[in-house]
């Protein structure tokens, strides 16, 4: 195991998102380092079983429809986010993307969601969430449930109905990260909170501080309230995480700086998206670009409350638990043709407000453990920009420019943290009395 961690540390030092993007174009999506290979099947009879708390990596062929199995009890809510990653420079249409649904053993629908590339026509990671919610009118029995992941290709007339523009036929990578949420320890409100301040706040003022983004959900760079600046190249996607306690909320504005050369107009040049702790979509905003500085702001969101899940608007319903909320920034590949290869400057103005309070309390443990919890370490990491858990040493190596010899001295520490996290995951999946 230690040899594997040595390799992981050295690979992390050699393939940091900022340096790679500046030298060689956009960095590839960074999958969770502990992701387990999985191969979906065309039918449910032999669908592979997904275990909550683990992250899986697979692929989705052109026009593919793949099934995966979940074994659930009656009282647990399950969330299954699926991130699809097309190859760099792939041709995509606005309606291309993925569709994710969860079905019971009889084929009844529990949930449906889709994620598409949209009018920017730029290939990037897209994420859709499947879920089985306890306490609803359908899909309430214990037993087998099935996740269906479908690829939406414009080259498939039966689905997106168009040309074969997307039809390179190359598979898209998948990352699947199932999570379970136990029922509350005590019954609470079953209606959404009635009122909240929905006025858009003023963008946070101040001079920006440098904060490079991560290249995937698993490596998202922590952010707290503040003004943060990074470099980004066309086709690149940056991932950040903002810890939010119960009762707190985040508002974010993304600013794309002026171009040094070129003139014209790029539709959907910059996209800013917000995802909740189970990678469920909350909101997004985009901007067109003419070469002068522009900004895009997320809509105001209510404070994080358990009862938000009973709200009708999907975005409001998504802010239903505390934990890490993800800000994802993508710069369109099409910027290159009009304004060059960059890098460009993107500034995030992040405001966090609201009165923190205790959560509802769960009758069991979420899996993975701590997914709906914000710790003092999380808050410190957001303020300092360092990553938590077994990513601390890897990112410290990169930030300090430490050489290979010194890096090896830190391997034991990384191995110890990784082992503890693995033990925590295993314990979290054991039933409790």
C-alpha positions as a printed Julia matrix, in Angstrom:
433×3 Matrix{Float64}:
   0.0    0.0     0.0
   2.86   2.4     0.83
   4.33   1.96   -2.63
   1.0    2.91   -4.15
   0.84   6.04   -2.02
   4.39   6.98   -3.07
   3.28   6.77   -6.69
   0.14   8.77   -5.95
   2.11  11.55   -4.27
   4.62  11.79   -7.09
   1.86  11.79   -9.72
   0.02  14.5    -7.82
   3.13  16.68   -7.72
   3.71  16.18  -11.44
   0.12  16.8   -12.51
  -1.21  19.78  -10.6
  -4.07  21.56  -12.33
  -2.6   25.05  -12.43
   0.79  24.16  -13.88
  -0.58  21.65  -16.35
  -3.23  24.01  -17.64
  -0.81  26.85  -18.18
   1.7   24.73  -20.06
  -0.38  22.24  -22.0
  -3.95  23.53  -22.16
  -6.8   22.48  -19.88
  -6.06  19.84  -17.26
  -7.99  16.58  -17.45
 -10.75  15.88  -14.94
  -9.23  14.58  -11.7
 -11.12  11.48  -10.62
 -11.15  10.43   -6.97
  -7.82   8.68   -6.36
  -9.58   5.79   -4.59
 -12.23   5.3    -7.3
 -13.18   1.66   -7.9
 -13.5    0.47  -11.53
 -17.06  -0.46  -12.48
 -18.72  -1.64  -15.69
 -22.43  -1.02  -16.11
 -24.61  -3.55  -17.9
 -27.3   -3.38  -20.57
 -29.89  -4.99  -18.27
 -30.73  -5.22  -14.58
 -30.2   -8.95  -14.1
 -26.41  -8.68  -13.86
 -26.05  -5.0   -12.93
 -23.03  -4.34  -10.68
 -23.79  -3.35   -7.09
 -22.82   0.13   -5.9
 -21.92   0.62   -2.24
 -22.63   4.0    -0.62
 -19.49   5.78    0.53
 -17.39   4.49   -2.33
 -16.57   6.32   -5.55
 -16.66   4.46   -8.86
 -15.11   5.11  -12.24
 -16.46   3.71  -15.49
 -17.27   4.69  -19.04
 -20.35   5.34  -21.16
 -20.3    4.46  -24.88
 -22.0    6.47  -27.59
 -25.79   6.13  -27.23
 -25.13   3.94  -24.2
 -27.68   2.84  -21.56
 -26.07   1.28  -18.48
 -27.6   -0.13  -15.29
 -26.17  -0.31  -11.77
 -27.74  -1.82   -8.64
 -28.38  -0.29   -5.21
 -29.57  -2.3    -2.2
 -31.53   0.0     0.12
 -33.54  -0.3     3.32
 -36.93   1.31    3.8
 -35.83   4.29    5.91
 -32.74   5.54    4.07
 -32.62   8.2     1.38
 -30.05   7.51   -1.34
 -28.36  10.0    -3.66
 -26.33   8.87   -6.66
 -24.51  11.65   -8.54
 -23.1   10.75  -11.94
 -20.46  12.94  -13.59
 -19.81  12.36  -17.3
 -16.53  13.57  -18.78
 -16.24  13.71  -22.59
 -12.8   13.67  -24.23
 -11.08  17.02  -24.61
 -12.0   18.82  -27.85
 -14.96  16.49  -28.51
 -17.68  17.98  -30.69
 -20.89  18.37  -28.68
 -24.29  19.95  -29.3
 -26.45  21.92  -26.88
 -28.71  18.92  -26.23
 -25.93  16.38  -25.69
 -25.4   15.15  -22.15
 -26.59  12.45  -19.78
 -29.89  11.35  -18.28
 -29.91   9.64  -14.88
 -32.86   7.83  -13.32
 -33.49   5.52  -10.37
 -36.04   2.7   -10.67
 -37.45   0.15   -8.28
 -37.3   -3.6    -8.87
 -40.56  -3.45  -10.85
 -39.37  -0.69  -13.17
 -41.26   2.1   -11.39
 -39.6    5.51  -11.6
 -38.19   7.05   -8.4
 -36.37  10.05   -9.9
 -35.16  11.53  -13.16
 -32.55  14.19  -13.96
 -30.55  15.3   -16.97
 -27.46  17.42  -17.53
 -26.59  18.9   -20.93
 -23.74  20.95  -22.37
 -25.99  23.83  -23.41
 -25.46  26.67  -25.84
 -21.76  27.14  -25.12
 -21.1   23.91  -27.1
 -18.02  23.27  -24.99
 -17.2   19.75  -23.73
 -16.88  19.7   -19.94
 -17.8   17.53  -16.95
 -21.6   17.44  -16.51
 -23.33  16.01  -13.44
 -26.85  14.66  -12.9
 -28.29  13.25   -9.67
 -30.4   10.15   -9.17
 -32.18   9.69   -5.85
 -34.54   7.49   -3.86
 -36.2    9.56   -1.13
 -37.6    7.86    1.94
 -41.02   8.96    3.12
 -42.45   9.66   -0.34
 -45.46   7.97   -1.9
 -43.47   5.7    -4.24
 -40.27   3.66   -4.15
 -40.54   2.98   -0.41
 -39.81  -0.72   -0.06
 -36.53  -2.24    1.04
 -34.56  -4.15   -1.57
 -32.96  -3.67   -4.97
 -33.11  -0.4    -6.9
 -31.47   0.35  -10.22
 -29.58   3.37  -11.46
 -29.89   3.91  -15.22
 -27.35   6.19  -16.93
 -28.14   7.17  -20.52
 -25.97   9.11  -22.92
 -27.81  11.76  -24.93
 -26.14  12.15  -28.31
 -27.27  14.46  -31.09
 -26.13  11.73  -33.46
 -28.92   9.49  -32.13
 -32.14  10.53  -33.92
 -34.22   8.57  -31.42
 -33.2   10.83  -28.55
 -31.83  14.24  -29.42
 -32.99  14.14  -32.99
 -30.34  15.71  -35.13
 -27.15  15.37  -37.06
 -24.23  13.16  -36.26
 -22.23  16.16  -35.11
 -21.34  14.55  -31.79
 -20.69  11.2   -33.29
 -17.02  10.59  -32.71
 -18.19   7.39  -31.02
 -15.6    7.78  -28.27
 -16.75   6.77  -24.78
 -17.19   9.31  -22.0
 -15.65   8.66  -18.6
 -18.0    8.39  -15.61
 -17.6    9.11  -11.91
 -20.35   7.76   -9.63
 -20.38   8.59   -5.9
 -23.42   7.17   -4.02
 -24.38   8.67   -0.65
 -27.03   7.64    1.89
 -28.87   9.86    4.38
 -30.65   8.32    7.4
 -34.0    9.56    8.66
 -34.08  12.31   11.31
 -33.96  11.21   14.94
 -37.1   13.23   15.63
 -40.02  14.23   13.43
 -39.91  17.83   12.21
 -41.69  20.15    9.78
 -42.86  18.6     6.52
 -43.28  21.88    4.68
 -40.59  24.22    3.37
 -39.68  27.31    5.43
 -42.06  30.1     4.52
 -39.96  33.24    4.15
 -36.33  34.15    3.61
 -34.41  37.14    2.24
 -34.4   36.61   -1.53
 -32.82  39.97   -2.41
 -29.53  39.78   -4.31
 -26.71  41.04   -2.09
 -24.07  43.44   -3.36
 -20.99  41.65   -4.72
 -18.38  41.34   -2.0
 -15.83  44.17   -2.34
 -12.08  43.88   -1.85
  -8.85  43.0    -3.57
  -8.59  39.42   -4.81
  -6.29  36.78   -3.38
  -4.9   33.98   -5.53
  -6.67  30.63   -5.16
  -6.24  28.07   -7.95
  -9.13  25.64   -8.39
  -9.09  21.86   -8.31
  -9.71  19.66  -11.34
 -12.57  17.52   -9.98
 -15.07  17.16   -7.16
 -12.7   15.0    -5.1
  -9.93  17.6    -5.34
 -12.06  20.74   -5.03
 -10.14  23.63   -3.45
 -11.7   25.0    -0.24
 -13.03  28.56   -0.25
 -14.53  30.76    2.43
 -15.96  34.24    2.22
 -13.65  36.47    0.23
 -12.51  37.59   -3.2
 -10.5   34.94   -5.0
  -8.62  35.02   -8.3
  -7.34  32.26  -10.56
  -6.04  31.72  -14.07
  -8.11  29.64  -16.46
  -7.63  28.51  -20.06
 -10.29  27.66  -22.66
 -11.8   24.24  -22.02
 -10.73  24.18  -18.38
 -13.06  23.51  -15.44
 -12.19  24.65  -11.9
 -13.71  23.1    -8.76
 -14.04  24.8    -5.37
 -15.86  23.78   -2.18
 -17.5   26.11    0.34
 -18.36  24.64    3.77
 -21.88  25.61    4.86
 -23.37  24.94    8.29
 -27.09  24.56    8.89
 -28.6   28.05    8.66
 -25.86  29.43    6.39
 -25.93  30.23    2.68
 -23.52  31.22   -0.09
 -23.77  33.81   -2.85
 -21.18  33.91   -5.62
 -20.29  36.15   -8.55
 -17.76  35.14  -11.24
 -15.93  37.86  -13.19
 -14.06  37.14  -16.41
 -11.29  39.68  -17.03
 -10.65  41.52  -20.28
  -8.84  39.85  -23.17
  -5.42  41.0   -24.33
  -6.3   40.48  -27.98
  -9.08  39.54  -30.36
 -12.59  40.82  -30.93
 -15.98  39.2   -31.46
 -18.57  37.48  -29.3
 -18.55  34.07  -27.57
 -21.87  32.65  -26.36
 -21.7   31.09  -22.9
 -18.03  31.95  -22.54
 -17.99  31.36  -18.78
 -20.29  29.11  -16.74
 -20.61  29.2   -12.95
 -22.5   26.34  -11.26
 -23.35  25.49   -7.66
 -23.78  21.9    -6.41
 -24.77  20.61   -2.98
 -22.81  18.09   -0.84
 -24.16  15.13   -2.84
 -23.33  16.95   -6.11
 -26.95  17.83   -6.8
 -27.43  20.89   -9.0
 -28.51  24.05   -7.16
 -28.06  26.88   -9.67
 -25.93  28.11  -12.55
 -25.2   31.34  -14.41
 -23.3   32.07  -17.61
 -22.09  35.07  -19.54
 -21.42  36.0   -23.14
 -18.09  37.67  -23.85
 -16.88  40.42  -26.16
 -13.36  40.84  -24.82
 -14.22  43.27  -22.03
 -14.66  42.27  -18.39
 -18.05  40.68  -17.63
 -19.63  39.04  -14.6
 -22.28  36.4   -13.87
 -24.04  35.95  -10.52
 -25.88  33.01   -9.0
 -29.44  33.63   -7.86
 -29.93  34.1    -4.1
 -30.46  30.83   -2.25
 -32.2   30.24    1.09
 -30.22  29.26    4.18
 -29.43  25.56    4.44
 -32.32  23.8     6.22
 -33.5   20.19    6.34
 -37.07  21.24    5.47
 -35.96  22.88    2.21
 -36.38  19.42    0.64
 -40.14  20.02    0.7
 -39.83  23.12   -1.51
 -41.11  22.86   -5.08
 -38.31  24.72   -6.93
 -35.5   22.25   -7.53
 -32.74  24.68   -6.62
 -34.32  25.56   -3.28
 -35.01  21.9    -2.54
 -31.34  21.1    -3.14
 -30.07  23.19   -0.19
 -31.31  20.57    2.26
 -28.2   19.68    4.25
 -24.98  21.11    5.63
 -21.61  20.18    4.18
 -19.39  21.14    1.27
 -21.13  23.08   -1.5
 -19.26  23.09   -4.8
 -18.63  26.09   -7.04
 -17.67  24.92  -10.54
 -16.28  27.33  -13.14
 -15.89  26.43  -16.83
 -14.34  28.52  -19.61
 -15.6   27.61  -23.08
 -13.21  25.99  -25.56
 -14.59  28.39  -28.16
 -12.75  31.27  -26.52
  -9.58  30.09  -28.28
 -10.85  30.85  -31.78
 -11.81  34.44  -30.95
  -9.58  35.57  -28.09
  -6.66  33.15  -28.06
  -5.5   30.43  -25.7
  -5.11  32.64  -22.63
  -4.72  32.17  -19.75
  -7.59  34.43  -18.7
  -8.3   35.81  -15.25
 -11.4   34.74  -13.35
 -12.37  36.32  -10.04
 -14.88  34.8    -7.6
 -16.62  37.05   -5.09
 -17.99  34.69   -2.46
 -20.27  35.85    0.35
 -21.31  33.49    3.17
 -23.95  34.66    5.65
 -26.74  33.42    7.89
 -26.95  32.27   11.51
 -25.4   28.83   12.03
 -27.33  26.39   14.22
 -27.48  22.69   15.03
 -28.9   20.34   12.43
 -31.91  18.05   12.84
 -29.91  15.1    14.15
 -30.01  11.75   12.35
 -31.19   8.37   13.62
 -28.13   6.75   12.06
 -24.93   7.71   10.28
 -24.75   9.12    6.77
 -22.46   7.26    4.4
 -19.79   8.4     3.87
 -19.46   9.58    7.46
 -19.26  13.35    7.85
 -20.69  14.22    4.44
 -23.34  16.45    6.08
 -21.03  17.91    8.72
 -18.81  21.0     8.79
 -15.83  20.75   11.14
 -13.4   23.33   12.5
 -10.81  21.8    10.18
 -13.12  22.45    7.22
 -13.49  26.08    8.23
  -9.75  26.49    8.69
  -9.07  24.88    5.3
 -11.55  27.24    3.62
  -9.84  30.25    5.18
  -6.34  29.06    4.33
  -7.11  27.45    0.99
  -5.59  24.12    2.01
  -7.36  20.84    1.36
  -8.55  18.43    3.99
  -7.87  14.81    4.82
  -5.44  12.86    2.68
  -5.13  15.73    0.14
  -3.25  18.01    2.57
   0.22  16.62    1.98
  -0.17  16.36   -1.78
  -1.28  19.96   -2.17
   1.36  21.19    0.27
   4.02  19.59   -1.89
   2.81  21.41   -4.96
   2.32  24.78   -3.28
   5.8   24.72   -1.76
   7.63  23.37   -4.78
   9.13  20.59   -2.67
  11.45  18.22   -4.51
  11.06  14.5    -4.94
  13.46  13.58   -2.13
  11.6   15.68    0.41
   8.29  14.42   -0.94
   9.22  10.88   -0.01
   9.68  11.95    3.61
   6.01  12.95    3.67
   4.7    9.67    2.27
   4.36   8.03    5.67
   2.12  10.86    6.86
  -0.05  10.61    3.75
  -0.24   6.83    4.14
  -1.34   7.19    7.78
  -4.14   9.63    6.92
  -5.26   7.48    3.98
  -5.37   4.4     6.2
  -7.43   6.21    8.83
  -9.88   7.45    6.2
 -10.22   3.94    4.8
 -10.94   2.63    8.3
 -13.54   5.38    8.8
 -15.26   4.47    5.5
 -15.36   0.82    6.48
 -16.8    1.59    9.91
 -19.39   3.91    8.4
 -20.75   1.11    6.24
 -21.23  -1.32    9.15
 -24.77  -1.44   10.56
 -25.26   0.04   14.02
 -27.55  -1.2    16.72
